[in-house]
Amino acid sequence: MMDFLLRPGLKGYFIYFFLPLIVCLTLIGMYFFGPLWAQEIVAPRINREFGVLENLELLVVLLVIIIALNSWRRSSGLFRKFFFLVIIVSVFDFLEEIEYGLNYVEYFKGVVESLQEPMRSVHSISGVTALLKNLVYLGFGLFFICTTFFPEKIPELVRPFLPSRMILLTILALLIVSNTAWYINYVLKITGTQSLYGNISEFEEIVIYYIFFLYLRELRGRALQT
């Protein structure tokens, strides 16, 4: 039943499971248990958007945009349409993550936190972040998990877009990262510098973006073969 895990070898295990797990658990360890300088590297008190955690997210989103753009230029048919849609969504997401540049403008202007623009992005609207997070997990359940086990029930037109079962390893890494950060913060009551107060989900966001990166990487290979 689990023989598919043996096919890619150690490289597959590393890319799909160990890499995101090691990176995120290291950042979690630095933020919750590290000295002040380590916590500042992960999420600075002056603005968490300038830390390694947030910028790793931006890097992965940029990689998604680059792969989608390159694949769109070299593919055709449904693949080309799909990659174009990914470009639009990913650019929007990137702008949302940097809050349309407000973080940098306010920092260099010396705007204090109490005077910062309250309506910074779509995901800053009350309740929107939680809604988007629930939709992402629902999508993971329906698409990345169900389709990998029941591909024969998927319409022929959609089958070229199905993820490989290796994605399940990355979803497992996501669950480990999410629950580890939650347990440390809410059960052990360890808060670090509190620069991530109310935003502990940033750790799992890296893995979510990484899953989309891996998925797009798989599709690119198929698109260029057709």
C-alpha positions in Angstrom: 0.0 0.0 0.0 2.8 2.4 0.9 5.2 1.2 -1.9 5.0 4.5 -3.6 7.2 6.0 -0.9 10.1 3.9 -2.0 10.2 5.0 -5.7 11.9 8.5 -5.5 14.7 7.4 -3.2 16.4 9.6 -0.6 16.3 12.7 -2.8 12.5 12.5 -3.0 12.2 12.0 0.8 14.5 15.0 1.4 12.7 17.4 -1.0 9.2 16.5 -0.1 9.5 15.8 3.7 12.8 16.5 5.4 13.7 19.9 3.8 10.5 21.7 4.9 10.4 19.9 8.2 14.0 20.8 9.1 13.7 24.4 8.0 10.5 25.1 9.9 11.4 23.2 13.0 14.7 25.1 13.1 12.9 28.4 12.8 10.4 27.3 15.5 13.3 26.4 17.8 15.1 29.7 17.2 12.0 31.7 17.9 10.6 30.0 20.9 13.8 28.7 22.6 16.7 30.7 21.1 18.6 33.7 22.5 17.2 37.1 21.7 19.3 37.5 18.6 18.0 34.3 17.2 14.4 35.3 17.9 15.1 38.7 16.2 16.4 36.9 13.1 13.2 34.9 12.8 10.7 37.7 13.5 12.2 41.1 14.5 10.2 43.1 17.1 10.5 46.2 15.0 8.5 44.5 12.3 8.1 40.7 11.8 7.7 41.3 8.1 11.5 41.9 7.9 12.4 38.6 9.5 13.7 35.3 7.9 10.3 33.7 8.5 8.3 36.2 6.4 11.0 36.5 3.7 11.2 32.8 3.2 7.5 32.8 2.4 8.1 35.6 -0.1 10.9 33.6 -1.6 8.8 30.5 -2.1 6.0 32.6 -3.6 8.5 34.2 -6.0 9.7 30.8 -7.1 6.1 29.8 -7.8 5.6 32.9 -9.9 8.9 32.2 -11.8 8.0 28.6 -12.5 4.4 29.5 -13.5 5.7 32.2 -15.9 8.3 30.0 -17.5 5.8 27.1 -17.8 3.1 29.4 -19.3 5.5 30.5 -22.0 6.5 27.0 -22.9 3.2 25.1 -22.6 -0.1 24.9 -24.5 -3.8 24.0 -24.1 -5.2 23.6 -20.6 -1.8 23.6 -19.0 -1.1 27.1 -20.4 -4.5 28.4 -19.1 -3.8 26.9 -15.7 -0.3 28.4 -15.4 -1.7 31.8 -16.4 -4.3 31.6 -13.6 -1.5 30.6 -11.2 0.5 33.7 -12.2 -2.4 36.0 -11.5 -3.2 34.4 -8.1 0.5 34.3 -7.1 1.2 37.9 -7.9 -1.9 38.9 -5.9 -0.7 36.8 -3.0 2.8 38.2 -3.2 1.4 41.8 -3.0 -0.8 40.7 -0.1 2.1 39.3 1.8 4.1 42.5 1.5 0.9 44.5 2.2 1.4 46.4 -1.1 4.7 47.9 0.1 3.2 49.6 3.1 5.6 47.9 5.5 8.6 49.3 3.7 7.1 52.8 3.1 6.1 53.2 6.8 9.5 51.8 8.0 11.6 54.2 6.0 9.2 57.1 6.9 9.5 56.3 10.5 5.8 55.8 11.1 5.1 54.5 14.5 2.9 51.4 14.9 0.0 53.3 16.5 -0.2 55.6 13.4 0.1 52.8 10.8 -2.6 52.3 8.2 -5.1 49.8 9.8 -6.5 48.6 6.4 -3.4 47.2 4.9 -4.6 44.3 2.7 -7.5 42.0 2.0 -6.2 39.4 4.5 -6.0 42.1 7.2 -9.8 42.3 7.3 -11.2 40.7 10.4 -12.0 37.0 9.8 -10.6 36.8 6.3 -7.3 35.1 7.3 -9.2 32.4 9.2 -11.6 31.9 6.3 -8.7 31.6 3.8 -6.9 29.1 6.1 -10.0 26.9 6.4 -10.4 27.0 2.6 -6.8 26.0 2.1 -7.1 23.0 4.4 -10.4 22.0 2.8 -8.8 22.2 -0.6 -5.8 20.1 0.6 -8.3 17.5 1.9 -10.3 17.3 -1.2 -7.6 17.7 -3.9 -4.2 16.7 -2.6 -5.3 13.9 -0.4 -8.5 12.4 -1.8 -7.4 12.5 -5.5 -4.1 10.8 -4.8 -5.9 7.7 -3.4 -8.8 7.7 -5.8 -7.4 8.9 -9.2 -9.7 6.5 -11.1 -12.7 8.5 -9.9 -11.4 11.7 -11.3 -12.5 12.9 -14.8 -10.0 12.2 -17.6 -9.7 15.9 -18.3 -8.5 16.6 -14.8 -6.1 13.7 -14.3 -3.0 15.4 -15.9 -3.3 18.0 -13.1 -3.3 15.5 -10.2 -0.5 15.7 -7.7 1.9 12.8 -7.0 1.5 10.8 -3.8 4.8 12.3 -2.6 2.8 15.5 -1.8 1.3 13.5 1.1 4.7 13.6 2.8 4.8 17.4 2.6 1.3 17.6 4.0 2.5 15.4 6.9 5.4 17.8 7.4 2.8 20.7 7.4 0.8 19.0 10.2 3.9 18.4 12.3 5.0 22.0 11.9 1.6 23.4 12.6 0.9 21.3 15.7 4.5 21.8 17.1 4.2 25.6 16.9 0.7 25.5 18.4 1.6 23.2 21.3 4.7 25.3 22.2 2.8 28.6 22.1 -0.6 27.6 23.5 0.1 24.6 25.8 3.6 25.3 27.0 2.8 29.0 27.0 6.2 30.0 25.5 5.8 33.1 23.4 9.3 34.2 22.3 9.5 37.9 21.8 5.7 38.0 21.0 6.4 39.6 17.6 4.4 36.7 16.2 1.5 37.2 18.7 -1.6 36.0 17.0 0.4 34.9 13.9 1.9 31.6 14.9 0.4 30.2 11.7 3.2 31.9 9.8 5.3 28.8 10.4 2.8 26.6 8.6 2.3 29.1 5.8 5.9 28.4 4.6 5.0 24.7 4.1 1.7 25.6 2.4 3.5 27.7 -0.1 6.1 25.0 -0.5 3.4 22.4 -1.3 2.2 24.6 -4.1 5.7 25.0 -5.3 6.3 21.3 -5.4 2.9 20.7 -7.1 3.7 23.3 -9.8 7.1 21.7 -10.3 5.4 18.4 -11.0 2.9 20.0 -13.4 5.7 21.8 -15.2 7.4 18.5 -16.0 4.2 17.1 -17.4 3.3 20.2 -19.4 6.7 20.3 -21.1 6.4 16.6 -22.1 3.1 17.1 -24.0 
